[in-house]
Amino acid sequence: GLVDRQSLPGVFRAFDFATPDQSIERRPRTMMPQQALFALNSPFAIAQAQAVIKRSEIAPLQDSSERIRAIYRVVLAREPDANELTTSLEFINTDASPQSALSKWEQFAQVLMSCNELMYVD
């Protein structure tokens, strides 16, 4: 594919894209905070968090605990433990930030989708 050597997309720079000016066998593997932040704040990740909250098994739930459990089942394929449920409820019940375009529920789904448990298999 075409690679504009003067104007690489941000995703290339964040995820160790090899310099197009030279031939290399393999790109280095790194894990940097910028990669996690890029993935967390990318338009794709935000759209997916919004889609999770709109799912038919989550959207109609009114009870916060049940809704949290449903989101955990969809995103992480498991139930939250007691500590996770308590912490999640505390987050949901705090006042929403006026600077965020996402609802508390969308932010919650976004955070779960960016956790290590979703990214890595033990």
N, C-alpha and C positions, 0 to 999 in steps of 0.2 A: 504494500500500500504506500501511498504518498505520505511522506513525512516532511513537513515544512521545517527546515533546519533553523530558521530564524525565529519561528513562533511555535514552540511546542505547547500543546495543551497542558493545563495545570495538572490533570490526572497523570500525565507522563512524568512531570517533574516530581510529584509527590511519591510516586511508586517506582523510583529508580529506573526509569527508562534509560536504556543505553544511549550514549551520545551518538547522534546520527553521523558525526564526522569521522568515525573510525569503526573498524570491524572488530567486534569482540565475540568471544565464544559464548559467554554467559554473563548475565548481569549479576551484580552482587546482591545478596539477600540482606536486607536490613529491616529493622522494626523501629520506626520513629514515631513520636507523638503526632507529627504533622499528618501521617498517614491515617491514624485513628480520627483525628479532627476532620480531615477531608472527608472520610467515609461518613462520619456522624452528621456533618453539616451539608452533605451533598444533596442536590435536589432529588436525586433518586431515593436516598435514604429517608428523606422527609416525606416523600410521596408514599413510600412503603409503610411508614409509621401511621400516616393518615388512613391508608387502606386497611391496616390491621384493625383500627378502631371502628371502621365502618362494616366490618364483617358481620354476617347475620347472627353468629353465635355470641358476639360481644356487644354490638350496638344496642339491643333492646334491654340489656341488663341494667337495673337501677341500683342494686345493692353494690357498693364499692368493693367489698370483699369478694363477692362473686365475680365481679368484672375483672378484678386483679387476677383471680385464679384462672379465668378464661383466657386472659392475655398471656399469662405464663404458659398455659397449655398450648396455645397457638404458636407462640414464639420459641419457647424452650422445650416444649413437649414434656412438661412435668408440672407438678403442683409446687407452689412456693412453700418454703418452710415457715415456721411461726415468726422467726425474726424478719425474713423477707417480706412477709405479709404486713407486719407491723410497720416496718420502714416504708413500704409502698403506700400504706394508708396515710402515714404522716406526710409523705410527699404530695399525695393527691389532695389532702385537706389543707395544705398551705395556700396562701393567696397566690394567684397567678401573677406572673411577671408582666407588666404592661408592655415590655419591650418584645415579648415573644409573639410571633404570629401563630404559634401552635397552642392548642389547648393543653391542659395538664395531662389529659389522657394520651394525647398524641406525643407529648414529651416523654411520658412514661414508656410508651411503646418504642420510641426512638432509642431511649437508653437501654432497654432490654435487648434491642436488636444490635446494639454495639458492644455488648458485653463479651468477655472472653469465652464464656460458655457457649455462645452461639458461633463464635469464630473458629474455635479449636475443638478437636475431638480428643478426648483422653484415651 
